Amino acid sequence: MFDRYPKHRTLIMAFLFAIPLSGLLPAQEKVPTLKLKVLVENITHTQGQILVGVYDKEEGAFDTKSAYQYQIIPARKGEVSCEFELPQGSYAVGAYHDENMSGDLDKNALGIPKEDYGISNGITLPNFEKAKIRLEADMEIKISLH
């Protein structure tokens, strides 16, 4: 049978050799994750939602659409919290009170936010380097809205 169809013999032999070799390939390792709990404080009312974004690079930092991960939590007066599962690394975290549920931090004509916001490390102006935290173990941070 193999002599009549030499192309088939080549394909069958290649397949038979590939099966045992597939077990030699390393399995893709799952990257271990750590928990980052974010407590958002100083929420003044219950209208809208709180958006919390985690950023792993400066480009697009503090723009929800560029977040490495983000969560949306219904607004509650006082404080809310959320938790992220992240690989070890450096991140900046931003949160804002999206009162009108537009999905964006509303700003006036001068670019000044009209909705309350906060950034990791308590900084008041968006600066990725100053906002970075180093996640090396499970941790909790607080962000106060202003």
ABEGO torsion letter per residue (X at the ends): XAAABAAAAAAAAAAAAAAAAAAABBBBBBBBBBBBBBBBBGBABABEBBBBBBBABABGBGBAAABABBBBBBBBBGBBBBBBBBBBEBBBBBBBBBAAGAGBBBBBAAGBBABBBBBBGGBABBBAAAABBBBABBBBBBBBBX
